[in-house]
Amino acid sequence: MKKTYFILPLLVLALHAQEPAAKTAMPMPAPMAISPKFMRLVSEIQRSLLRLTEYSLFDDLRFSVKDTTVILNGQASRPILKSAAERAVKAIEGVEHVENHIEVLPLTSFDEDIRLRAYLTIYSHPALSRYDPNRGTPLFTSAAAQFAGLSLDPPTGYHPIHIIVKNSRLRLTGVVQNIGDKNIAGLLVSSLPNASRFRTT
């Protein structure tokens, strides 16, 4: 019987703060034997997805691998990301099948307004502005973004805090340096008007 490995190296990890290790370490289970070939495949999938120009701070891509099948999951603010992710993974040597379960988020004016305000609120805050890849310059909001929606013309560069909005429900995911930054991000967006059921994952 073939072994099945489930891998969830999230492209954007669950929003967490890097905390010091506990003084008393818990015993760790024995690691599963994973072949170097399999690890190379996983690394190549991750690199390919991260390089997608369609991937923005309003998206959350995840994947798992089962034998030679790659299962794509997560949420995309634009349909082009879903199709681009599938094409990129299919082109990788060793991948025979792709199951694309990426959810395309609905495009509504309410959700776009929440994305814009959450983006401006988080990345312009003095304690979080260092996470802005273009810090020191005004936050990027083109005329096209303001007219059509920020997710259709997203800010460029690597943003470690991703903003996922669906039907006015807002979720933050990503990586921050400490628990204080996580709490600040959470407090900032939890008070946004029209944003309901806020949570960090």
N, C-alpha and C positions, 0 to 999 in steps of 0.2 A: 504494500500500500504506500502511495506517495505521501511524503510529509508535506504538510501545509504550514506555511509561515505567514502570519498576519503582521504586517508592519504598518505602523501609523506614525511615521516621522512627519509631523504636520509641517506644512510649508510655513505656517505661522503658528507657533506653539500656543497653547492655552495661556492667556495673560497671567503671568505670575511674576513674582519678585524673586530674585536670587537671594536665598537666605543661607546663613552659615550652617554648616553641618552640625547635627546634634552631637552632644558630647558622648552619648552612649549609642554606638552604632547597632542597629538591629541586624541579625544574621541574614545574609542575602541568599536567595535560592541559587542552586547551581545553574550557570548559564546554559541556554540551549545551543547546541552545536549548529552553527550557520556557516555555510560554505563561503569562501571568498568570492566566488562567482556570483552568488546570490547577493552579497553585500554590494558588489560592483553594480549590479543591476539596479538595486534600490538607490544607490548614489546617483546613477545616471538619470533615473526617473526624476529624482528630486531636483537635480541640476536643470534638467530640461524644462520642468514646470516653473522653476524660479526665474528662468531666463525669458519667459513669455512676456512680450511687450504689452499684452492685453491684461496681465495680472496687476491689480492695483490694490490700494489700501481699503477698498470697498469689497474685497473678495476674500474668501477663506477656502483654500484648496487643501484637500487631504487625499491620501491614497493608501491602499493596502495591496499586497501581492500574494497571490495564491498560485503556486507553481509558476506557470508562464502566463498567467492572467493578471492583469492590473485592474483594480477596482478604484475608480475615481469617485470621490465624494466631495461634499462641501457646497458652497454657495457662490454664485457668480452674479455680479451686478449687470453684466452684459452677456447676451447669447454668444458673442464671438469668442469669449473666453472658454466656454464649454467646448466648442468645436475645436479651438486652437489647442487646448489641453489634450484632447483625444488624438489629434493629428501628431502632436509632439511625442506622445507616449508610443503610439503605433510605430513610429519610425525608429524606435530603439531596438537594437539587436537583442534577441532573447525574449522579446514580448510577442506572443502569438495572438492574444486576445485582449480586448479592452472593454470593460463594462463601465459605461459612463453614467453615473448617477448624480452628477453635479446638478444642483437645483439652480435654475435661473430665477433671480429675484424679480418680482413685479416692479415695473417702472411707474411710479406714481409721483405726483407733485409733492404730496405730503412726505413720502420717504426721502425724496431728493432734498427737500428743505431740511429734514433732520440730519441727513448726511453732511450737508454744507455747514450747518450750525455746529454739529459735533466736531467736524474737522477744524473749523476756525477756533472753537473753544479749547480743544485739546492742544493743538500745535502752536497756538499763540500764547498759551499760559507760560509765565516766566519759569515755572518749575519743570515744564515739559517741553519747552521750545528747543532744547538740545536734541530732541528726537526728530526734529524737522530736518530733512536732508538738505534743505535750502535755507538753514537758519542764518539770520543776519540780513535776509532780504524779505520783502513783503510776502505773505502767504499767497500762493498761486491760485487765483480764481479768474480765469479768462472770461471774456464776454460770452463765449460760446457755452462755457460751463454754467454761467449764471442764467442764461436763457434756456438751454436745453436740459440742464441737469448736470451736477458735478460728476456723477458716475459715468456719464458719456464722454467727459473730457477731464479725467482725473488728474490730480497733481502728479508730477513725475518724481522719480527717486524712490529709494527704499524707506518706507514708513513702518517702524516696528509695531505701532499700535494700529490695528485694523478696525474699521468701523462697519459693522454688518447691520443693515436695517431691512426689516421685512414687515410690512403692514403696521408701521409705526413702532414696532418692537426693535429695540436697539441692543446690540451685543458688541462688546469689545473683546478682541482676541489679539494676542501678540506677546511680546517680551519686553519687560521694563527692568531697570537695574535694581530697584528696591521696592519694598512694600509701601513706602510713602508715596512713590510715583503711581503705583497701582491705585491707592486710595484716592489720590488727587484726581486721577482720570475718572474714576468711578463717581466721585462727588460732582465733578464738573458736568458730566453728561446726564446724571440722574435728575438734574434740575431743569433740563431742557424742556420747553413747552412742547406739547403734542407727542413727546416720546414716552411710550408706555412700556412697562415690563422690562425695564433696564436690567441687564446682568452682565457680569464679566465671566469669561470662561477661560 
